Amino acid sequence: MGAHTSCHRLHNHLKVLLLSVTFMLIALPARSQSSIPLSCGCQGGTDIAQSIPLCINGTQYQAIVTRCQNNRARNPGLQDPCQSLFQPDVLTVFKSICLDSTVNFAIDDVVKAVLCYYDPCKQNGLGANVPLCTATPGVFCWAYSFPKCWQRTSNGCYAACTTADSLCCWQHRRYCIDSAGNCILTGNGPGSFSCTSEGTCSVGCIVPQTQCPEPACSQCP
């Protein structure tokens, strides 16, 4: 009888403990993906400084763009920073854009011009081999990032504002060639998506009007 009473009491204690733990778990706020720090690195890629033509507001300029680049062929473990289940074919971290210090543009216009040059469906400075949409796999995936907070250095370069402001915006874009022979941004698979670092830029930093600018080409003579 005493053993039975002890077991019954233990059973009741366990029920109370289980209910308490369940209530605590329900009461805890859900942790969203945005609360996880976003990596702005290029996962062991190589830094490349390249002189490229940039068409900004109808005038062509020469710029030196520094980017860190990695690819899936060299790094099979490459992961998309926004959604780690997906692997980009090429991952690019844009670090700085150097123009003549006498010209001054909104950072949005500069970034859009850089993207126009590298975008596989624009000028394809990336040198991407975009497949047919009907191929297997019928998509070329490019993940790239830009700083979220900028500064203009004394030598005319647009670069990340400070080391402390290691905030960025990632874009994941997917391309293929359709039946008419046009390079298109495709929604095949998960489609295109973006994510940004949580945080506020320091006072004095240049902040784009659009956190994740899209490629935009200007017509130059």
C-alpha positions in Angstrom: 0.0 0.0 0.0 2.8 2.4 0.9 4.6 1.6 -2.3 1.5 2.2 -4.3 0.9 5.6 -2.6 4.6 6.6 -3.3 4.2 5.7 -7.0 0.9 7.6 -7.2 2.6 10.7 -5.7 5.6 10.4 -8.0 3.2 10.1 -11.0 1.4 13.3 -9.9 4.7 15.1 -9.4 5.8 14.1 -12.9 2.5 15.4 -14.4 2.9 18.7 -12.7 6.5 19.0 -13.9 5.5 18.1 -17.5 2.7 20.7 -17.5 5.1 23.3 -16.1 7.7 22.7 -18.8 5.0 22.7 -21.5 3.7 26.0 -20.3 7.2 27.5 -20.2 7.9 26.4 -23.8 4.6 27.9 -25.0 5.3 31.1 -23.2 8.7 31.5 -24.8 8.7 33.8 -27.9 9.4 32.1 -31.1 12.8 32.9 -32.5 12.6 34.1 -36.1 15.3 33.7 -38.7 16.0 37.4 -38.6 17.2 37.1 -35.0 20.1 34.9 -36.2 23.2 36.9 -37.1 23.7 37.1 -40.8 27.2 36.3 -42.2 28.5 38.9 -44.6 31.6 36.9 -45.6 32.2 34.9 -48.8 33.1 31.6 -47.2 36.8 31.5 -48.1 36.6 33.1 -51.6 39.2 35.2 -53.4 39.4 39.0 -53.5 39.3 40.4 -57.1 39.9 44.1 -58.0 38.6 44.8 -61.5 38.5 47.9 -63.7 35.1 48.1 -65.3 33.0 50.6 -67.3 30.0 52.0 -65.4 27.2 53.8 -67.1 25.6 56.1 -64.5 22.8 58.6 -65.4 23.8 58.4 -69.1 27.5 59.0 -68.7 30.2 56.3 -68.7 32.9 56.2 -66.1 35.7 53.8 -65.3 35.5 52.2 -61.9 37.6 49.8 -59.9 35.3 47.3 -58.2 36.7 45.0 -55.5 34.8 41.9 -54.7 35.3 38.6 -53.0 34.1 35.6 -55.1 33.6 32.0 -54.5 31.9 29.2 -56.6 30.4 25.8 -56.0 32.9 24.1 -58.3 35.7 25.2 -56.0 33.7 25.0 -52.8 31.1 22.2 -52.9 30.0 23.1 -49.4 29.0 26.7 -50.5 25.7 27.7 -48.8 23.3 30.5 -49.5 23.5 33.0 -46.5 19.7 33.6 -46.6 18.5 30.0 -47.0 21.2 27.5 -46.3 19.4 24.6 -48.0 20.1 26.2 -51.4 23.6 26.4 -53.0 24.5 29.3 -55.3 26.6 28.5 -58.3 28.6 31.8 -57.6 28.7 33.8 -54.4 30.0 37.4 -54.6 30.6 39.9 -51.8 31.0 43.4 -53.2 33.5 45.3 -51.0 34.3 48.7 -52.7 33.5 50.7 -55.8 36.2 53.3 -56.6 35.3 56.2 -58.9 37.0 59.6 -59.7 36.8 61.5 -56.5 35.4 64.6 -58.4 32.2 62.8 -59.3 29.5 62.2 -56.7 26.4 60.0 -57.0 23.7 58.6 -54.8 25.0 55.2 -53.7 21.8 53.6 -55.0 22.7 54.7 -58.6 26.3 53.4 -58.2 25.2 50.0 -56.9 22.5 49.6 -59.6 25.2 50.3 -62.3 27.6 47.8 -60.8 24.8 45.1 -60.8 24.0 46.0 -64.4 27.5 45.2 -65.4 27.7 41.9 -63.6 24.2 40.6 -63.8 24.1 37.4 -66.1 21.0 38.7 -67.9 22.4 42.3 -68.4 26.1 42.7 -69.4 27.2 39.4 -67.8 30.5 40.7 -66.5 30.2 37.8 -64.1 30.9 35.5 -67.1 28.0 33.2 -66.1 27.1 30.2 -68.3 23.3 30.4 -68.0 21.5 27.2 -69.0 18.3 26.6 -70.9 15.2 26.7 -68.6 14.4 23.2 -69.9 17.9 21.8 -69.0 18.7 19.8 -65.8 19.4 21.8 -63.7 17.7 24.6 -65.7 18.9 27.5 -63.6 22.0 29.5 -62.7 22.0 30.7 -59.1 23.9 33.9 -58.1 24.1 35.1 -54.5 25.6 38.5 -53.9 25.9 41.1 -51.2 26.6 44.8 -50.7 27.3 46.7 -47.5 24.2 48.1 -45.8 26.1 51.1 -44.5 28.5 53.0 -46.8 31.1 55.7 -46.7 33.0 57.7 -49.3 36.7 57.5 -48.7 39.3 60.3 -49.4 40.4 58.5 -52.6 36.9 58.4 -54.0 35.9 54.8 -53.1 32.5 53.8 -51.8 33.1 51.1 -49.1 31.6 49.7 -45.9 31.2 52.5 -43.4 33.2 51.1 -40.6 34.4 47.7 -39.4 31.8 47.9 -36.6 29.1 48.3 -39.3 29.5 44.9 -40.8 26.0 44.9 -42.0 24.9 43.7 -45.5 22.1 42.9 -47.8 22.1 39.5 -49.7 20.3 38.8 -52.9 19.7 35.4 -54.4 18.8 35.5 -58.0 18.1 32.7 -60.5 18.5 32.8 -64.2 17.8 30.7 -67.3 17.4 31.0 -71.1 13.8 30.6 -72.3 12.5 29.1 -75.5 12.9 32.4 -77.3 16.6 32.6 -76.4 16.1 35.3 -73.8 18.0 35.3 -70.5 15.3 35.7 -67.8 15.1 36.0 -64.1 13.2 32.8 -63.2 11.0 31.6 -60.4 12.1 28.0 -60.9 12.7 26.3 -57.6 12.5 28.7 -54.7 12.7 31.7 -56.9 14.6 34.8 -56.0 14.8 36.1 -52.5 16.8 38.5 -50.3 17.7 39.0 -46.6 19.4 41.9 -44.7 21.4 42.1 -41.5 19.5 43.3 -38.4 21.0 46.6 -37.1 21.2 50.3 -37.6 24.0 52.2 -39.4 26.2 54.5 -37.3 25.7 58.2 -37.5 27.4 59.7 -40.6 27.2 56.6 -42.7 25.7 56.7 -46.2 22.5 54.6 -46.2 20.9 53.6 -49.5 17.2 54.5 -50.1 16.7 50.9 -51.0 18.4 48.3 -48.8 18.8 45.8 -51.6 19.0 47.6 -54.9 18.0 45.8 -58.1 20.2 45.9 -61.3 19.3 48.9 -63.5 21.0 49.9 -66.7 21.4 53.4 -68.0 21.9 54.2 -71.7 25.3 55.5 -72.5 26.4 56.8 -75.9 
